[in-house]
Amino acid sequence: METELDGRLLALRQALAISIALSTRGHPQATGMALELLDDLRNHADSTPAGAPFDPPVWVRGAQDELEQISRLVRAFTQADDEPA
């Protein structure tokens, strides 16, 4: 962590992932739907047309990275829940 903002983003990412995982726990179809929604958000964060002569804004890459990290955490939390004790 380099800044307070990094710490706040990490906490927000983890809180969101935990809330998604807990709300869909025990319902693989609901978890799958939540992950699909996160993927859709990530894929549509940039409205730049394909083949545009300029790069997407930096914030788009940051948003896509955050959404990917949230998806990874949701997968990790829900997979750990599915394993037998």
Residue pairs with C-beta under 8 A, 6 or more apart in sequence:
1 7
1 10
9 66
13 66
13 69
13 70
13 73
14 73
16 70
17 69
17 70
17 73
17 74
17 77
18 73
18 77
20 31
20 34
20 38
20 70
20 74
21 31
21 73
21 74
21 77
21 78
21 81
22 77
23 30
23 34
24 30
24 31
24 33
24 34
24 74
24 78
25 31
25 78
25 81
26 81
28 78
28 82
31 74
31 78
34 74
35 71
35 74
35 75
38 67
38 70
38 71
38 74
39 67
39 71
41 67
42 63
42 64
42 67
42 68
42 71
45 60
45 63
45 64
45 67
46 56
46 57
46 60
46 64
48 54
48 56
48 60
